[in-house]
């Protein structure tokens, strides 16, 4: 019989994949590539793009014919690491199934895109005050466009960090 933690992990992973691909299907069905719809002026827009790179559009402009295969392999390795971490966490760590389900589901959602399209469909586009880091030659005027899967990975990571920090190595029996 599966534990509650594992059931939560599976349920959340499947829900994240479903929501991610439903939102991507809606965007693909209703918008043209590179089309932008203003939701709150320039602060928040829906912009349909295909990202062949990794998080935050890194390596999107790399033309290597092996990039997609490489990123698929890296994604599969990352999924294995996520599963290993989840299964290695003490079973008494509260909400680990929820946090790790967000991370795993988000990673699977983007992996499916990469396998099917060779690129990941992104659409959430936020503006923020310009950021310049001169010594790294970075100047950003907008946050990189992202999707529901990316959001879930971030939420899961933040939850996991909070869980780990608040857990402090104690089990429930020790007063966590």
N, C-alpha and C positions, 0 to 999 in steps of 0.2 A: 504494500500500500504506500502510495506517495505521501510524503509529509506535507503539511500545510505550506511550508516555505517553498517546496518544489512546485506545488500546485500554483502558488502565487506567481512564482518565476515564469512558469509556462503560460499562465493566463495573461500576465502583463506583457510578456514578449509577443504573444499572438495578437493581443489588442493593439500594441504599438505598431506592429507590421501592418495590420488592417487599416488603422487610422492613417498611417504614413502613405500607404498605397491608394487609399480612397482620396486623400487630399491631392496626391500627385495625379490621379486619374481625372479629378475635377479640373485641375489646372490644364492638363494636356487636352482635355475635351472642350474647354471653353476659351482658351487663349492661344495666341500665335507665339511661336518662339521669339523671345526678346521683347514681347509686349509687356507694358507696364500699366497697372491700374492704380491710381492714387486712392488710398484709403483715408489717410490723414495727411493731406498735402504731400510734401516730400519727406515728412518724418517717417511714415510707414506706407510702403507700396507693396503690391503683389507684382513681381517681375519674374516671368517664366524664362529660366535659363537652364542650360545643360552644362554641368561642371564635370570635366574629364579629369580634374585633379583630385586633391584630397581636401581635408577640412580647410575652410576659409579660402578655397580656390587655389591653394598652393599647388604648384606644378601644372596648373591648368593649361599653360601655354607651352608645356614641354611636348614636342611633336613625336617623341619616341613611339615606334609601332608596338613596343613591348610594354608600354606603360599600363594599359588596361589589365593585361594578364598579371603583371607585377602587383598592381593594387588589389586584384582579386585574391592573389595568394597571401598578401599581407593581411587582408580582411579576414581570411579564413584562419590564419594564425592568431589574429587578435581575438576572434570568436573562441578559439580553443583556450586562450589565456583567460578570457572572461569566464568561461565555464569552470576552468581550474580554480580561479579565485573564488567564485561562488561556492563551489563544492568544498573548498578548503576553509571557508569561514566557519567558525563555530556555529552549530545549529541553533544555539541560543541567542545569536545576534538578531535582535528584532528588526524587522523591515528589510532584511537583506534580500529576500526574494523579490520584493517590490523594486528596490533600487537596481539590483542586477538585471531584473526583467526589463526595465527601461533601457539600460545600456545594451543588453543583448538584442532586444527587439529593434532598437534603432540601428545597430550595426548590421543586422540581417536586412532591414528595410533598404539601406543604401547598397548593400552587397547585391541584392536582387536587381536593383537598377543597373548596377555596373555590369552584371552578367547579361541582362536583357538588352540594354542600350549601349553599353560601353561607357556610359556617363551617368551622372546622378542628376535628377531633376530637382532644382532648387527654386524657391519662389518667394520666401519671406525676406523682405528688404527694408532695413531700418537705417535711418540717418542718425548721426550723433555729431557732437562737436569734433572738428578736425583734430586728428592726432598726428603729431610729427615726432619721430625719434631720429634725430639727425645722424647720430653715429652709426645707426643701422640702415640709414637711407630709406626710412619708412615714412610715408605720408598717406594717411587714410582719411577719406572724406565720408565714407559710408561703411557700415558694418558689412562684411561679406554676406552675400545672399545665402540663405540656408533653407532647410525644410523641417517637417515634423520629426523625422528620424533624428536629425541633428539636435533638435530641442530636447528630445527624450534622452539621448545620450548625455547631454549636459545636465539635465535634471537628475538623472540616475547617478552621475558622478558626484554632484553636489550632495545628494542624499547619502551616498555611500561615505563621503568624507565626514558628514555630520554624524552618521551612525558610528563610524570608527572613532571619531573624537569623543563623542558622548559615551560610547561604550567603554573606552579606556581600558580595554583588555579584561574587563570583568564579565563573568557569566551572569545569567539571571539569578542563579542561586547565590551569587556573591553580592547581589544588590544592585545590579545594573538597571 
